């Protein structure tokens, strides 16, 4: 179990610090081509510039700012007796 799991809302508040005058908005959400994993792009428009962060959903249910590790096929062999 992931003891450091946070909701997407918690991460958006941590990374983008929205306020009533600078609200955030979801600009894109979909699934990745490889692995069919969910992602969400969230943007906040600041006076100086806009900031956007992409959050990725991991297998343990957590949202993170980096994509999950790709899984590659693995070939195993029986151990010698």
mmCIF file of the N, C-alpha and C atoms, coordinates in Angstrom:
data_MODEL
# 
_entry.id   MODEL 
# 
loop_
_atom_site.group_PDB 
_atom_site.id 
_atom_site.type_symbol 
_atom_site.label_atom_id 
_atom_site.label_alt_id 
_atom_site.label_comp_id 
_atom_site.label_asym_id 
_atom_site.label_entity_id 
_atom_site.label_seq_id 
_atom_site.pdbx_PDB_ins_code 
_atom_site.Cartn_x 
_atom_site.Cartn_y 
_atom_site.Cartn_z 
_atom_site.occupancy 
_atom_site.B_iso_or_equiv 
_atom_site.pdbx_formal_charge 
_atom_site.auth_seq_id 
_atom_site.auth_comp_id 
_atom_site.auth_asym_id 
_atom_site.auth_atom_id 
_atom_site.pdbx_PDB_model_num 
ATOM 1   N N  . UNK A 1 1  ? 0.832  -1.183  0.000   1.00 0.00 ? 1  UNK A N  1 
ATOM 2   C CA . UNK A 1 1  ? 0.000  0.000   0.000   1.00 0.00 ? 1  UNK A CA 1 
ATOM 3   C C  . UNK A 1 1  ? 0.878  1.249   0.000   1.00 0.00 ? 1  UNK A C  1 
ATOM 4   N N  . UNK A 1 2  ? 0.477  2.235   -0.738  1.00 0.00 ? 2  UNK A N  1 
ATOM 5   C CA . UNK A 1 2  ? 1.241  3.475   -0.839  1.00 0.00 ? 2  UNK A CA 1 
ATOM 6   C C  . UNK A 1 2  ? 0.823  4.422   0.281   1.00 0.00 ? 2  UNK A C  1 
ATOM 7   N N  . UNK A 1 3  ? 1.695  4.651   1.244   1.00 0.00 ? 3  UNK A N  1 
ATOM 8   C CA . UNK A 1 3  ? 1.356  5.515   2.371   1.00 0.00 ? 3  UNK A CA 1 
ATOM 9   C C  . UNK A 1 3  ? 1.498  6.987   2.028   1.00 0.00 ? 3  UNK A C  1 
ATOM 10  N N  . UNK A 1 4  ? 2.120  7.286   0.886   1.00 0.00 ? 4  UNK A N  1 
ATOM 11  C CA . UNK A 1 4  ? 2.315  8.675   0.482   1.00 0.00 ? 4  UNK A CA 1 
ATOM 12  C C  . UNK A 1 4  ? 1.339  9.090   -0.614  1.00 0.00 ? 4  UNK A C  1 
ATOM 13  N N  . UNK A 1 5  ? 0.252  8.361   -0.761  1.00 0.00 ? 5  UNK A N  1 
ATOM 14  C CA . UNK A 1 5  ? -0.713 8.628   -1.823  1.00 0.00 ? 5  UNK A CA 1 
ATOM 15  C C  . UNK A 1 5  ? -1.466 9.925   -1.544  1.00 0.00 ? 5  UNK A C  1 
ATOM 16  N N  . UNK A 1 6  ? -1.570 10.751  -2.555  1.00 0.00 ? 6  UNK A N  1 
ATOM 17  C CA . UNK A 1 6  ? -2.303 12.004  -2.468  1.00 0.00 ? 6  UNK A CA 1 
ATOM 18  C C  . UNK A 1 6  ? -3.317 12.042  -3.593  1.00 0.00 ? 6  UNK A C  1 
ATOM 19  N N  . UNK A 1 7  ? -4.366 12.798  -3.372  1.00 0.00 ? 7  UNK A N  1 
ATOM 20  C CA . UNK A 1 7  ? -5.355 12.957  -4.437  1.00 0.00 ? 7  UNK A CA 1 
ATOM 21  C C  . UNK A 1 7  ? -4.793 13.913  -5.490  1.00 0.00 ? 7  UNK A C  1 
ATOM 22  N N  . UNK A 1 8  ? -5.407 13.888  -6.649  1.00 0.00 ? 8  UNK A N  1 
ATOM 23  C CA . UNK A 1 8  ? -4.994 14.800  -7.713  1.00 0.00 ? 8  UNK A CA 1 
ATOM 24  C C  . UNK A 1 8  ? -5.200 16.242  -7.260  1.00 0.00 ? 8  UNK A C  1 
ATOM 25  N N  . UNK A 1 9  ? -6.263 16.498  -6.552  1.00 0.00 ? 9  UNK A N  1 
ATOM 26  C CA . UNK A 1 9  ? -6.531 17.849  -6.038  1.00 0.00 ? 9  UNK A CA 1 
ATOM 27  C C  . UNK A 1 9  ? -5.413 18.323  -5.109  1.00 0.00 ? 9  UNK A C  1 
ATOM 28  N N  . UNK A 1 10 ? -4.952 17.444  -4.208  1.00 0.00 ? 10 UNK A N  1 
ATOM 29  C CA . UNK A 1 10 ? -3.855 17.805  -3.303  1.00 0.00 ? 10 UNK A CA 1 
ATOM 30  C C  . UNK A 1 10 ? -2.595 18.172  -4.081  1.00 0.00 ? 10 UNK A C  1 
ATOM 31  N N  . UNK A 1 11 ? -2.285 17.387  -5.104  1.00 0.00 ? 11 UNK A N  1 
ATOM 32  C CA . UNK A 1 11 ? -1.077 17.662  -5.898  1.00 0.00 ? 11 UNK A CA 1 
ATOM 33  C C  . UNK A 1 11 ? -1.202 18.959  -6.684  1.00 0.00 ? 11 UNK A C  1 
ATOM 34  N N  . UNK A 1 12 ? -2.384 19.224  -7.227  1.00 0.00 ? 12 UNK A N  1 
ATOM 35  C CA . UNK A 1 12 ? -2.589 20.477  -7.967  1.00 0.00 ? 12 UNK A CA 1 
ATOM 36  C C  . UNK A 1 12 ? -2.397 21.662  -7.032  1.00 0.00 ? 12 UNK A C  1 
ATOM 37  N N  . UNK A 1 13 ? -2.936 21.575  -5.827  1.00 0.00 ? 13 UNK A N  1 
ATOM 38  C CA . UNK A 1 13 ? -2.756 22.670  -4.867  1.00 0.00 ? 13 UNK A CA 1 
ATOM 39  C C  . UNK A 1 13 ? -1.292 22.827  -4.471  1.00 0.00 ? 13 UNK A C  1 
ATOM 40  N N  . UNK A 1 14 ? -0.589 21.706  -4.320  1.00 0.00 ? 14 UNK A N  1 
ATOM 41  C CA . UNK A 1 14 ? 0.826  21.759  -3.943  1.00 0.00 ? 14 UNK A CA 1 
ATOM 42  C C  . UNK A 1 14 ? 1.685  22.372  -5.053  1.00 0.00 ? 14 UNK A C  1 
ATOM 43  N N  . UNK A 1 15 ? 1.503  21.903  -6.286  1.00 0.00 ? 15 UNK A N  1 
ATOM 44  C CA . UNK A 1 15 ? 2.377  22.312  -7.378  1.00 0.00 ? 15 UNK A CA 1 
ATOM 45  C C  . UNK A 1 15 ? 1.973  23.627  -8.031  1.00 0.00 ? 15 UNK A C  1 
ATOM 46  N N  . UNK A 1 16 ? 0.668  23.920  -8.103  1.00 0.00 ? 16 UNK A N  1 
ATOM 47  C CA . UNK A 1 16 ? 0.219  25.093  -8.860  1.00 0.00 ? 16 UNK A CA 1 
ATOM 48  C C  . UNK A 1 16 ? -0.348 26.213  -7.993  1.00 0.00 ? 16 UNK A C  1 
ATOM 49  N N  . UNK A 1 17 ? -0.651 25.948  -6.753  1.00 0.00 ? 17 UNK A N  1 
ATOM 50  C CA . UNK A 1 17 ? -1.159 26.950  -5.797  1.00 0.00 ? 17 UNK A CA 1 
ATOM 51  C C  . UNK A 1 17 ? -2.252 27.841  -6.395  1.00 0.00 ? 17 UNK A C  1 
ATOM 52  N N  . UNK A 1 18 ? -3.383 27.257  -6.767  1.00 0.00 ? 18 UNK A N  1 
ATOM 53  C CA . UNK A 1 18 ? -4.446 28.084  -7.350  1.00 0.00 ? 18 UNK A CA 1 
ATOM 54  C C  . UNK A 1 18 ? -5.065 29.028  -6.314  1.00 0.00 ? 18 UNK A C  1 
ATOM 55  N N  . UNK A 1 19 ? -5.565 30.133  -6.791  1.00 0.00 ? 19 UNK A N  1 
ATOM 56  C CA . UNK A 1 19 ? -6.263 31.110  -5.951  1.00 0.00 ? 19 UNK A CA 1 
ATOM 57  C C  . UNK A 1 19 ? -7.544 31.504  -6.681  1.00 0.00 ? 19 UNK A C  1 
ATOM 58  N N  . UNK A 1 20 ? -8.450 32.228  -6.018  1.00 0.00 ? 20 UNK A N  1 
ATOM 59  C CA . UNK A 1 20 ? -9.654 32.677  -6.725  1.00 0.00 ? 20 UNK A CA 1 
ATOM 60  C C  . UNK A 1 20 ? -9.344 33.556  -7.943  1.00 0.00 ? 20 UNK A C  1 
ATOM 61  N N  . UNK A 1 21 ? -8.246 34.293  -7.888  1.00 0.00 ? 21 UNK A N  1 
ATOM 62  C CA . UNK A 1 21 ? -7.890 35.150  -9.029  1.00 0.00 ? 21 UNK A CA 1 
ATOM 63  C C  . UNK A 1 21 ? -7.078 34.415  -10.090 1.00 0.00 ? 21 UNK A C  1 
ATOM 64  N N  . UNK A 1 22 ? -6.451 33.306  -9.736  1.00 0.00 ? 22 UNK A N  1 
ATOM 65  C CA . UNK A 1 22 ? -5.700 32.493  -10.705 1.00 0.00 ? 22 UNK A CA 1 
ATOM 66  C C  . UNK A 1 22 ? -6.152 31.040  -10.581 1.00 0.00 ? 22 UNK A C  1 
ATOM 67  N N  . UNK A 1 23 ? -7.339 30.725  -11.079 1.00 0.00 ? 23 UNK A N  1 
ATOM 68  C CA . UNK A 1 23 ? -7.830 29.341  -10.984 1.00 0.00 ? 23 UNK A CA 1 
ATOM 69  C C  . UNK A 1 23 ? -7.114 28.422  -11.969 1.00 0.00 ? 23 UNK A C  1 
ATOM 70  N N  . UNK A 1 24 ? -7.185 27.140  -11.695 1.00 0.00 ? 24 UNK A N  1 
ATOM 71  C CA . UNK A 1 24 ? -6.608 26.151  -12.606 1.00 0.00 ? 24 UNK A CA 1 
ATOM 72  C C  . UNK A 1 24 ? -7.700 25.625  -13.528 1.00 0.00 ? 24 UNK A C  1 
ATOM 73  N N  . UNK A 1 25 ? -7.257 25.065  -14.640 1.00 0.00 ? 25 UNK A N  1 
ATOM 74  C CA . UNK A 1 25 ? -8.213 24.429  -15.545 1.00 0.00 ? 25 UNK A CA 1 
ATOM 75  C C  . UNK A 1 25 ? -7.571 23.211  -16.189 1.00 0.00 ? 25 UNK A C  1 
ATOM 76  N N  . UNK A 1 26 ? -8.393 22.229  -16.431 1.00 0.00 ? 26 UNK A N  1 
ATOM 77  C CA . UNK A 1 26 ? -7.933 21.021  -17.115 1.00 0.00 ? 26 UNK A CA 1 
ATOM 78  C C  . UNK A 1 26 ? -7.918 21.328  -18.608 1.00 0.00 ? 26 UNK A C  1 
ATOM 79  N N  . UNK A 1 27 ? -6.743 21.220  -19.212 1.00 0.00 ? 27 UNK A N  1 
ATOM 80  C CA . UNK A 1 27 ? -6.626 21.528  -20.637 1.00 0.00 ? 27 UNK A CA 1 
ATOM 81  C C  . UNK A 1 27 ? -6.618 20.279  -21.507 1.00 0.00 ? 27 UNK A C  1 
ATOM 82  N N  . UNK A 1 28 ? -6.288 19.141  -20.894 1.00 0.00 ? 28 UNK A N  1 
ATOM 83  C CA . UNK A 1 28 ? -6.222 17.904  -21.676 1.00 0.00 ? 28 UNK A CA 1 
ATOM 84  C C  . UNK A 1 28 ? -6.284 16.730  -20.705 1.00 0.00 ? 28 UNK A C  1 
ATOM 85  N N  . UNK A 1 29 ? -7.004 15.701  -21.094 1.00 0.00 ? 29 UNK A N  1 
ATOM 86  C CA . UNK A 1 29 ? -6.974 14.451  -20.351 1.00 0.00 ? 29 UNK A CA 1 
ATOM 87  C C  . UNK A 1 29 ? -7.258 13.320  -21.326 1.00 0.00 ? 29 UNK A C  1 
ATOM 88  N N  . UNK A 1 30 ? -6.578 12.218  -21.127 1.00 0.00 ? 30 UNK A N  1 
ATOM 89  C CA . UNK A 1 30 ? -6.729 11.090  -22.035 1.00 0.00 ? 30 UNK A CA 1 
ATOM 90  C C  . UNK A 1 30 ? -5.965 9.901   -21.466 1.00 0.00 ? 30 UNK A C  1 
ATOM 91  N N  . UNK A 1 31 ? -5.606 9.001   -22.364 1.00 0.00 ? 31 UNK A N  1 
ATOM 92  C CA . UNK A 1 31 ? -4.786 7.845   -22.000 1.00 0.00 ? 31 UNK A CA 1 
ATOM 93  C C  . UNK A 1 31 ? -3.566 7.823   -22.906 1.00 0.00 ? 31 UNK A C  1 
ATOM 94  N N  . UNK A 1 32 ? -2.464 7.321   -22.381 1.00 0.00 ? 32 UNK A N  1 
ATOM 95  C CA . UNK A 1 32 ? -1.237 7.246   -23.166 1.00 0.00 ? 32 UNK A CA 1 
ATOM 96  C C  . UNK A 1 32 ? -1.372 6.177   -24.241 1.00 0.00 ? 32 UNK A C  1 
ATOM 97  N N  . UNK A 1 33 ? -0.614 6.345   -25.323 1.00 0.00 ? 33 UNK A N  1 
ATOM 98  C CA . UNK A 1 33 ? -0.641 5.348   -26.396 1.00 0.00 ? 33 UNK A CA 1 
ATOM 99  C C  . UNK A 1 33 ? -0.017 4.041   -25.946 1.00 0.00 ? 33 UNK A C  1 
ATOM 100 N N  . UNK A 1 34 ? 1.087  4.151   -25.237 1.00 0.00 ? 34 UNK A N  1 
ATOM 101 C CA . UNK A 1 34 ? 1.749  2.940   -24.752 1.00 0.00 ? 34 UNK A CA 1 
ATOM 102 C C  . UNK A 1 34 ? 1.284  2.654   -23.328 1.00 0.00 ? 34 UNK A C  1 
ATOM 103 N N  . UNK A 1 35 ? 0.602  1.612   -23.146 1.00 0.00 ? 35 UNK A N  1 
ATOM 104 C CA . UNK A 1 35 ? 0.179  1.212   -21.810 1.00 0.00 ? 35 UNK A CA 1 
ATOM 105 C C  . UNK A 1 35 ? -1.226 1.655   -21.440 1.00 0.00 ? 35 UNK A C  1 
ATOM 106 N N  . UNK A 1 36 ? -1.839 2.539   -22.231 1.00 0.00 ? 36 UNK A N  1 
ATOM 107 C CA . UNK A 1 36 ? -3.213 2.964   -21.983 1.00 0.00 ? 36 UNK A CA 1 
ATOM 108 C C  . UNK A 1 36 ? -3.399 3.511   -20.564 1.00 0.00 ? 36 UNK A C  1 
ATOM 109 N N  . UNK A 1 37 ? -2.448 4.299   -20.088 1.00 0.00 ? 37 UNK A N  1 
ATOM 110 C CA . UNK A 1 37 ? -2.505 4.863   -18.731 1.00 0.00 ? 37 UNK A CA 1 
ATOM 111 C C  . UNK A 1 37 ? -3.070 6.276   -18.769 1.00 0.00 ? 37 UNK A C  1 
ATOM 112 N N  . UNK A 1 38 ? -3.805 6.630   -17.733 1.00 0.00 ? 38 UNK A N  1 
ATOM 113 C CA . UNK A 1 38 ? -4.452 7.942   -17.693 1.00 0.00 ? 38 UNK A CA 1 
ATOM 114 C C  . UNK A 1 38 ? -3.468 9.057   -17.376 1.00 0.00 ? 38 UNK A C  1 
ATOM 115 N N  . UNK A 1 39 ? -3.737 10.228  -17.969 1.00 0.00 ? 39 UNK A N  1 
ATOM 116 C CA . UNK A 1 39 ? -2.993 11.433  -17.646 1.00 0.00 ? 39 UNK A CA 1 
ATOM 117 C C  . UNK A 1 39 ? -3.926 12.633  -17.732 1.00 0.00 ? 39 UNK A C  1 
ATOM 118 N N  . UNK A 1 40 ? -3.548 13.698  -17.019 1.00 0.00 ? 40 UNK A N  1 
ATOM 119 C CA . UNK A 1 40 ? -4.316 14.940  -16.993 1.00 0.00 ? 40 UNK A CA 1 
ATOM 120 C C  . UNK A 1 40 ? -3.331 16.091  -17.071 1.00 0.00 ? 40 UNK A C  1 
ATOM 121 N N  . UNK A 1 41 ? -3.596 17.052  -17.964 1.00 0.00 ? 41 UNK A N  1 
ATOM 122 C CA . UNK A 1 41 ? -2.784 18.263  -18.052 1.00 0.00 ? 41 UNK A CA 1 
ATOM 123 C C  . UNK A 1 41 ? -3.592 19.395  -17.423 1.00 0.00 ? 41 UNK A C  1 
ATOM 124 N N  . UNK A 1 42 ? -3.008 20.042  -16.425 1.00 0.00 ? 42 UNK A N  1 
ATOM 125 C CA . UNK A 1 42 ? -3.687 21.117  -15.699 1.00 0.00 ? 42 UNK A CA 1 
ATOM 126 C C  . UNK A 1 42 ? -2.853 22.384  -15.827 1.00 0.00 ? 42 UNK A C  1 
ATOM 127 N N  . UNK A 1 43 ? -3.533 23.496  -16.096 1.00 0.00 ? 43 UNK A N  1 
ATOM 128 C CA . UNK A 1 43 ? -2.855 24.765  -16.362 1.00 0.00 ? 43 UNK A CA 1 
ATOM 129 C C  . UNK A 1 43 ? -3.390 25.860  -15.446 1.00 0.00 ? 43 UNK A C  1 
ATOM 130 N N  . UNK A 1 44 ? -2.494 26.759  -15.072 1.00 0.00 ? 44 UNK A N  1 
ATOM 131 C CA . UNK A 1 44 ? -2.885 27.959  -14.337 1.00 0.00 ? 44 UNK A CA 1 
ATOM 132 C C  . UNK A 1 44 ? -2.284 29.153  -15.082 1.00 0.00 ? 44 UNK A C  1 
ATOM 133 N N  . UNK A 1 45 ? -3.098 30.170  -15.299 1.00 0.00 ? 45 UNK A N  1 
ATOM 134 C CA . UNK A 1 45 ? -2.635 31.369  -16.006 1.00 0.00 ? 45 UNK A CA 1 
ATOM 135 C C  . UNK A 1 45 ? -2.180 32.393  -14.971 1.00 0.00 ? 45 UNK A C  1 
ATOM 136 N N  . UNK A 1 46 ? -0.893 32.651  -14.937 1.00 0.00 ? 46 UNK A N  1 
ATOM 137 C CA . UNK A 1 46 ? -0.306 33.636  -14.031 1.00 0.00 ? 46 UNK A CA 1 
ATOM 138 C C  . UNK A 1 46 ? -0.107 34.937  -14.774 1.00 0.00 ? 46 UNK A C  1 
ATOM 139 N N  . UNK A 1 47 ? 0.039  36.057  -14.054 1.00 0.00 ? 47 UNK A N  1 
ATOM 140 C CA . UNK A 1 47 ? 0.278  37.331  -14.749 1.00 0.00 ? 47 UNK A CA 1 
ATOM 141 C C  . UNK A 1 47 ? 1.532  37.307  -15.632 1.00 0.00 ? 47 UNK A C  1 
ATOM 142 N N  . UNK A 1 48 ? 2.579  36.650  -15.166 1.00 0.00 ? 48 UNK A N  1 
ATOM 143 C CA . UNK A 1 48 ? 3.830  36.617  -15.937 1.00 0.00 ? 48 UNK A CA 1 
ATOM 144 C C  . UNK A 1 48 ? 3.772  35.607  -17.089 1.00 0.00 ? 48 UNK A C  1 
ATOM 145 N N  . UNK A 1 49 ? 3.185  34.430  -16.822 1.00 0.00 ? 49 UNK A N  1 
ATOM 146 C CA . UNK A 1 49 ? 3.106  33.387  -17.842 1.00 0.00 ? 49 UNK A CA 1 
ATOM 147 C C  . UNK A 1 49 ? 2.167  32.280  -17.375 1.00 0.00 ? 49 UNK A C  1 
ATOM 148 N N  . UNK A 1 50 ? 1.796  31.441  -18.297 1.00 0.00 ? 50 UNK A N  1 
ATOM 149 C CA . UNK A 1 50 ? 0.972  30.278  -17.951 1.00 0.00 ? 50 UNK A CA 1 
ATOM 150 C C  . UNK A 1 50 ? 1.878  29.121  -17.568 1.00 0.00 ? 50 UNK A C  1 
ATOM 151 N N  . UNK A 1 51 ? 1.402  28.301  -16.629 1.00 0.00 ? 51 UNK A N  1 
ATOM 152 C CA . UNK A 1 51 ? 2.145  27.126  -16.190 1.00 0.00 ? 51 UNK A CA 1 
ATOM 153 C C  . UNK A 1 51 ? 1.231  25.920  -16.347 1.00 0.00 ? 51 UNK A C  1 
ATOM 154 N N  . UNK A 1 52 ? 1.745  24.856  -16.949 1.00 0.00 ? 52 UNK A N  1 
ATOM 155 C CA . UNK A 1 52 ? 0.988  23.625  -17.118 1.00 0.00 ? 52 UNK A CA 1 
ATOM 156 C C  . UNK A 1 52 ? 1.816  22.450  -16.611 1.00 0.00 ? 52 UNK A C  1 
ATOM 157 N N  . UNK A 1 53 ? 1.151  21.524  -15.952 1.00 0.00 ? 53 UNK A N  1 
ATOM 158 C CA . UNK A 1 53 ? 1.804  20.310  -15.465 1.00 0.00 ? 53 UNK A CA 1 
ATOM 159 C C  . UNK A 1 53 ? 0.947  19.118  -15.877 1.00 0.00 ? 53 UNK A C  1 
ATOM 160 N N  . UNK A 1 54 ? 1.614  18.061  -16.311 1.00 0.00 ? 54 UNK A N  1 
ATOM 161 C CA . UNK A 1 54 ? 0.926  16.822  -16.659 1.00 0.00 ? 54 UNK A CA 1 
ATOM 162 C C  . UNK A 1 54 ? 1.086  15.860  -15.487 1.00 0.00 ? 54 UNK A C  1 
ATOM 163 N N  . UNK A 1 55 ? -0.029 15.329  -15.015 1.00 0.00 ? 55 UNK A N  1 
ATOM 164 C CA . UNK A 1 55 ? -0.041 14.348  -13.930 1.00 0.00 ? 55 UNK A CA 1 
ATOM 165 C C  . UNK A 1 55 ? -0.401 12.991  -14.512 1.00 0.00 ? 55 UNK A C  1 
ATOM 166 N N  . UNK A 1 56 ? 0.303  11.943  -14.073 1.00 0.00 ? 56 UNK A N  1 
ATOM 167 C CA . UNK A 1 56 ? 0.105  10.587  -14.573 1.00 0.00 ? 56 UNK A CA 1 
ATOM 168 C C  . UNK A 1 56 ? -0.433 9.696   -13.459 1.00 0.00 ? 56 UNK A C  1 
ATOM 169 N N  . UNK A 1 57 ? -1.387 8.841   -13.807 1.00 0.00 ? 57 UNK A N  1 
ATOM 170 C CA . UNK A 1 57 ? -1.950 7.888   -12.855 1.00 0.00 ? 57 UNK A CA 1 
ATOM 171 C C  . UNK A 1 57 ? -1.103 6.630   -12.864 1.00 0.00 ? 57 UNK A C  1 
ATOM 172 N N  . UNK A 1 58 ? -0.683 6.174   -11.675 1.00 0.00 ? 58 UNK A N  1 
ATOM 173 C CA . UNK A 1 58 ? 0.145  4.982   -11.538 1.00 0.00 ? 58 UNK A CA 1 
ATOM 174 C C  . UNK A 1 58 ? -0.707 3.783   -11.132 1.00 0.00 ? 58 UNK A C  1 
ATOM 175 N N  . UNK A 1 59 ? -0.128 2.597   -11.237 1.00 0.00 ? 59 UNK A N  1 
ATOM 176 C CA . UNK A 1 59 ? -0.859 1.368   -10.943 1.00 0.00 ? 59 UNK A CA 1 
ATOM 177 C C  . UNK A 1 59 ? -1.370 1.292   -9.507  1.00 0.00 ? 59 UNK A C  1 
ATOM 178 N N  . UNK A 1 60 ? -0.682 1.950   -8.578  1.00 0.00 ? 60 UNK A N  1 
ATOM 179 C CA . UNK A 1 60 ? -1.117 1.913   -7.180  1.00 0.00 ? 60 UNK A CA 1 
ATOM 180 C C  . UNK A 1 60 ? -2.225 2.926   -6.892  1.00 0.00 ? 60 UNK A C  1 
ATOM 181 N N  . UNK A 1 61 ? -2.685 3.640   -7.928  1.00 0.00 ? 61 UNK A N  1 
ATOM 182 C CA . UNK A 1 61 ? -3.771 4.597   -7.763  1.00 0.00 ? 61 UNK A CA 1 
ATOM 183 C C  . UNK A 1 61 ? -3.321 6.017   -7.492  1.00 0.00 ? 61 UNK A C  1 
ATOM 184 N N  . UNK A 1 62 ? -2.022 6.233   -7.340  1.00 0.00 ? 62 UNK A N  1 
ATOM 185 C CA . UNK A 1 62 ? -1.518 7.573   -7.042  1.00 0.00 ? 62 UNK A CA 1 
ATOM 186 C C  . UNK A 1 62 ? -1.323 8.373   -8.322  1.00 0.00 ? 62 UNK A C  1 
ATOM 187 N N  . UNK A 1 63 ? -1.303 9.691   -8.184  1.00 0.00 ? 63 UNK A N  1 
ATOM 188 C CA . UNK A 1 63 ? -1.007 10.614  -9.287  1.00 0.00 ? 63 UNK A CA 1 
ATOM 189 C C  . UNK A 1 63 ? 0.377  11.186  -9.050  1.00 0.00 ? 63 UNK A C  1 
ATOM 190 N N  . UNK A 1 64 ? 1.188  11.217  -10.096 1.00 0.00 ? 64 UNK A N  1 
ATOM 191 C CA . UNK A 1 64 ? 2.546  11.754  -9.980  1.00 0.00 ? 64 UNK A CA 1 
ATOM 192 C C  . UNK A 1 64 ? 2.869  12.594  -11.205 1.00 0.00 ? 64 UNK A C  1 
ATOM 193 N N  . UNK A 1 65 ? 3.926  13.402  -11.099 1.00 0.00 ? 65 UNK A N  1 
ATOM 194 C CA . UNK A 1 65 ? 4.307  14.273  -12.208 1.00 0.00 ? 65 UNK A CA 1 
ATOM 195 C C  . UNK A 1 65 ? 5.260  13.590  -13.178 1.00 0.00 ? 65 UNK A C  1 
ATOM 196 N N  . UNK A 1 66 ? 5.549  12.328  -12.968 1.00 0.00 ? 66 UNK A N  1 
ATOM 197 C CA . UNK A 1 66 ? 6.369  11.571  -13.908 1.00 0.00 ? 66 UNK A CA 1 
ATOM 198 C C  . UNK A 1 66 ? 5.574  10.341  -14.339 1.00 0.00 ? 66 UNK A C  1 
ATOM 199 N N  . UNK A 1 67 ? 5.770  9.886   -15.568 1.00 0.00 ? 67 UNK A N  1 
ATOM 200 C CA . UNK A 1 67 ? 4.998  8.742   -16.060 1.00 0.00 ? 67 UNK A CA 1 
ATOM 201 C C  . UNK A 1 67 ? 5.423  7.443   -15.385 1.00 0.00 ? 67 UNK A C  1 
ATOM 202 N N  . UNK A 1 68 ? 4.508  6.476   -15.351 1.00 0.00 ? 68 UNK A N  1 
ATOM 203 C CA . UNK A 1 68 ? 4.870  5.172   -14.797 1.00 0.00 ? 68 UNK A CA 1 
ATOM 204 C C  . UNK A 1 68 ? 5.936  4.496   -15.642 1.00 0.00 ? 68 UNK A C  1 
ATOM 205 N N  . UNK A 1 69 ? 6.690  3.651   -15.017 1.00 0.00 ? 69 UNK A N  1 
ATOM 206 C CA . UNK A 1 69 ? 7.729  2.908   -15.731 1.00 0.00 ? 69 UNK A CA 1 
ATOM 207 C C  . UNK A 1 69 ? 7.065  1.964   -16.736 1.00 0.00 ? 69 UNK A C  1 
ATOM 208 N N  . UNK A 1 70 ? 7.622  1.927   -17.917 1.00 0.00 ? 70 UNK A N  1 
ATOM 209 C CA . UNK A 1 70 ? 7.091  1.028   -18.944 1.00 0.00 ? 70 UNK A CA 1 
ATOM 210 C C  . UNK A 1 70 ? 7.398  -0.408  -18.573 1.00 0.00 ? 70 UNK A C  1 
ATOM 211 N N  . UNK A 1 71 ? 6.440  -1.270  -18.834 1.00 0.00 ? 71 UNK A N  1 
ATOM 212 C CA . UNK A 1 71 ? 6.650  -2.696  -18.589 1.00 0.00 ? 71 UNK A CA 1 
ATOM 213 C C  . UNK A 1 71 ? 7.005  -3.359  -19.901 1.00 0.00 ? 71 UNK A C  1 
ATOM 214 N N  . UNK A 1 72 ? 8.064  -4.124  -19.872 1.00 0.00 ? 72 UNK A N  1 
ATOM 215 C CA . UNK A 1 72 ? 8.523  -4.828  -21.058 1.00 0.00 ? 72 UNK A CA 1 
ATOM 216 C C  . UNK A 1 72 ? 8.288  -6.321  -20.864 1.00 0.00 ? 72 UNK A C  1 
ATOM 217 N N  . UNK A 1 73 ? 8.114  -7.051  -21.953 1.00 0.00 ? 73 UNK A N  1 
ATOM 218 C CA . UNK A 1 73 ? 7.959  -8.500  -21.817 1.00 0.00 ? 73 UNK A CA 1 
ATOM 219 C C  . UNK A 1 73 ? 9.203  -9.105  -21.171 1.00 0.00 ? 73 UNK A C  1 
ATOM 220 N N  . UNK A 1 74 ? 8.987  -10.088 -20.348 1.00 0.00 ? 74 UNK A N  1 
ATOM 221 C CA . UNK A 1 74 ? 10.079 -10.740 -19.649 1.00 0.00 ? 74 UNK A CA 1 
ATOM 222 C C  . UNK A 1 74 ? 10.041 -12.228 -19.957 1.00 0.00 ? 74 UNK A C  1 
ATOM 223 N N  . UNK A 1 75 ? 11.197 -12.772 -20.247 1.00 0.00 ? 75 UNK A N  1 
ATOM 224 C CA . UNK A 1 75 ? 11.272 -14.195 -20.531 1.00 0.00 ? 75 UNK A CA 1 
ATOM 225 C C  . UNK A 1 75 ? 12.023 -14.860 -19.384 1.00 0.00 ? 75 UNK A C  1 
ATOM 226 N N  . UNK A 1 76 ? 11.439 -15.869 -18.809 1.00 0.00 ? 76 UNK A N  1 
ATOM 227 C CA . UNK A 1 76 ? 12.101 -16.583 -17.724 1.00 0.00 ? 76 UNK A CA 1 
ATOM 228 C C  . UNK A 1 76 ? 12.384 -18.019 -18.180 1.00 0.00 ? 76 UNK A C  1 
ATOM 229 N N  . UNK A 1 77 ? 13.238 -18.672 -17.448 1.00 0.00 ? 77 UNK A N  1 
ATOM 230 C CA . UNK A 1 77 ? 13.564 -20.050 -17.760 1.00 0.00 ? 77 UNK A CA 1 
ATOM 231 C C  . UNK A 1 77 ? 13.561 -20.843 -16.464 1.00 0.00 ? 77 UNK A C  1 
ATOM 232 N N  . UNK A 1 78 ? 13.248 -22.118 -16.542 1.00 0.00 ? 78 UNK A N  1 
ATOM 233 C CA . UNK A 1 78 ? 13.212 -22.932 -15.315 1.00 0.00 ? 78 UNK A CA 1 
ATOM 234 C C  . UNK A 1 78 ? 14.628 -23.119 -14.779 1.00 0.00 ? 78 UNK A C  1 
ATOM 235 N N  . UNK A 1 79 ? 14.721 -23.170 -13.471 1.00 0.00 ? 79 UNK A N  1 
ATOM 236 C CA . UNK A 1 79 ? 16.031 -23.384 -12.839 1.00 0.00 ? 79 UNK A CA 1 
ATOM 237 C C  . UNK A 1 79 ? 16.455 -24.831 -13.017 1.00 0.00 ? 79 UNK A C  1 
ATOM 238 N N  . UNK A 1 80 ? 17.773 -25.041 -13.086 1.00 0.00 ? 80 UNK A N  1 
ATOM 239 C CA . UNK A 1 80 ? 18.299 -26.398 -13.217 1.00 0.00 ? 80 UNK A CA 1 
ATOM 240 C C  . UNK A 1 80 ? 18.104 -27.141 -11.911 1.00 0.00 ? 80 UNK A C  1 
ATOM 241 N N  . UNK A 1 81 ? 17.786 -28.386 -12.024 1.00 0.00 ? 81 UNK A N  1 
ATOM 242 C CA . UNK A 1 81 ? 17.532 -29.196 -10.820 1.00 0.00 ? 81 UNK A CA 1 
ATOM 243 C C  . UNK A 1 81 ? 18.805 -29.653 -10.173 1.00 0.00 ? 81 UNK A C  1 
# 
